[in-house]
Amino acid sequence: MVVKAALVMGVLSMVLFPVGCTNRQVRIKMRAGDSGPERVFETNRADDAELDRLSEAYEAGPAPRASGRDGVRFEASFADRELPSEVGNRNGWSSIQGELGSAFLYIEQFGDARDDWSAFRQRMDAGRLWIDLGVSFLEDRIKDEDARVEWRRFADEELVPDLMSGFLRFTANGFVQQGQRVDYQFRTATDRGPRTEDEWFQVQVFTPLIGFVVERGWITAEEGQLVLLSGIDGWVSAGEREWSRNTLADPIIERSVRRFVPDAKPGRIGPENNDLILTGLAFLWWVNTSDAAGQIMLASPAVDEEEKAKLRSGNRFIDIPGPFGIPIGGGERPLDSEVVLETGVEPFVTNGNWDESLGTVTFATRLHPPEQRRRMVPPVFHASWAVPDRDVQSRIFGSVVLVGRDLAEVSFWERTLDDDDREAWASAVAAARVDGDRAAMCKLVESVEGENKDDRPAPLALRAMLFEDSGGKE
């Protein structure tokens, strides 16, 4: 008991009094076990209530992590669809056992659950608030009255609608890309090499956004083409980046600014531009002190009524949501989550990263608090894979021939059979496993062939394997 108590106290000290100021980290490892999914959960810190809840879910107390890492570790085997929620995550696991193999599904979403539409609307309202503030601030800096009138018309009819539409499209594209690969990101300046399959998908997803900018007249078609061709081989060199900045980015911005301030010289867009930094500081001062900014915030649905009451009383120390929900100054620390799923075979559908050498799919992402999300919604980790019964298939077909999507389709087809046909199918497979004679299997498949609602035509891959060299008709 003394040793056990000392271990628990040591674990608690590592969890409750973590060293340093790092992000909360959770790591999960899963695999299919004999009685259901086996799950290992690790985190670098948790409080007493979490430890009690996790101990109950895993039916075991916390253990220290390996290699002297801070935090705790829990491990258990779970029945289908009974996975625990360690940090508010929602998940699911399902397996369909077939006669020729098994199909599996894993899904999981970290991050607090909330009404996605309400959350997105709040983000859009916050974006509109900051755009309106910027429009009003710049309007005050335009001296010519005619230019001010044109600026306001341009902002109301073109700038604001296009910025809102552009963000909507960018966010939607990111959601699609996230569904393809959880940890998608743009390549760094030093990362050389040809475009990956994921990056080509990224190009296809985001190219319409360039088309939108061209169509709306913000850039020319040639400029849009140059943007798309930049790094078309998968890598943008330092020289190409500098050329793109000097030839495309800075001139486009200068052209837009001079439309309203003909003698303006915005200069290079970057941290070395002192005038730009001073303008940004002046903008933040204006937001926090001017009556015009106060009126814009009072009219905005992004500012809640409690904060508006402070404004009306003259209190400017209020909480303003960041532009499109992204907090100014970085906000709270995110949660780093990682799931390593041992499948042994490559999934036929997943948004994780497959590692052939380890037989694993890895999902990794950084999750911000709901009100500070950089993405529309947290990603849903998912994987679908099928594991063949090698002994059965080898005895019947001479080798493993049904794998991946084909095997999963067969497992689904077996589930659709009625009880009598399913029993007959199981008997036919068992017989073929003994002597390799597929006649009974072919007979069952032919008996459910047809176009009526009671028929259950077999998948094409299964028919091809059964009737090939079996004497049946195809």
C-alpha positions, 0 to 999 in steps of 0.5 A: 500500500505504501508503494501504491500510495507513493506512486499515486502521489507522484502522479498527482504531483506531476499532474496538478503541479506541472512544470513550465507553461505549456499547452494542455496536451492529450494523446490517444492510442487505439487498436482493435482488440479481441473484445472491442477497441483498446484505448490508451489516454495520456495527458500532461495535466488534469485536475482532481475531478478529471482524475476521478472521472477518468479513473471511473471511465477506465476502471483503473487509477492513473499511471505515470507516462513513459520516459519520465514525461509529465502527466498521467496514463489510462488504459482499458478495453471498451465494447463497441460504441462505449468509448469514454469522453476524457476532455469533452470529446465525442467519439464512436467505434463500430465493427461489422464482422463478416465471413471474409473479414471485418470492416471498422469505423472510428470517429472522434471530435475534440473541442467543446460542442456548440451550435455551429451556426450560432458560433459562425454567425457570431464570428461573421458579426465580429468580422463585420464589426472590425471591417466597419471600424476600419472603413470608418477610420480610413474615411476620417483620414481621406481629406478630399470630400469627393474621395470620401463619398466615393470611399463610402460608396465603394466600402458599402457596395464592394469592399464590405460585401467582398471581404465578408464573402471572401472570408466565407469562401475561405472558411468553407474551403478550409472546412473541405480541406480539413475533411480531406486531411486534419492537419493540412497547412501551407508549406514553409519557405524552406520545405522543398520537394514536389507537391504532395497529393494533399497539396494538389487537392489543396490547390483544387479547393482554393483555386476558386477563391482566386477566381472570385478575387479576379471576378470581383476585379481586385486583381487582374486575370494575369495576376491571378495566374501568376499567384497560382503558378507561384510554387506550382512545383510545390515549393516557393523559393526565397527569390520567388517570394521576394519577386511576388511581393515586389511585383504582385502584392505591394503593387496591388495594395498600392493600386487600391489605396491610390484609388482614394488617396492618389499620392499615397505611398503605403510601401512594403507590407510587413513588420519593417514598415514603420508607417504601417505600424504607426497606422495600426497603433493609431487605429487601435487608439481610435477604436478605444477612444473615438465616439465614432468607434463607440457608435459602431460597436453599439450598433453591432450584434457582435458586442453583447448587451452587457458590454454595450451598457458599459459603453453607454455609461462611458466605460471603454474597458469592454471585451470586443470579440476579435475579427472573425473570432480570432483574438487580438494578442493570441488569446488562450492557449489551445489544446494539442490533441493527437490520436494514433490509430493502429489499423494494420491496413491502410484505411480506404477513407480517412482524414488522418496520415497513414504510415505504411511502416507502422500500420498506423493512422495519425490525427493531430491538431490544435484546438482553440476555445470555442469563441477563439476558433481559427476554423469554422468547426473542430475537425472530426477525426475519421477512418474506415478500414477493413481487415481481411480474414486471411485464412478464410480467403486464402483457403477459398480463393487461393490468396487474399483478394478482397481488401479495403473498400471491396471487403467493406462492401461485402461486409455491408452486403452480408448485413443486408441479407435476411436471417435465412440467407445470411445463415445459408451464406455462412454455411456456404463460406464454411464449406468452401473453406474446407474444400475450396468448392465455391459452388454453394457460394455462387448459388446463394449469390445468384439466388439474391440477384435481381432488381426487386426490393427484396433482392440483394445483388452481391458487390461486383468485386465478390462476383468477380472472385466467385465466378472466376474459374468456378464454372459459374456464369458472369 
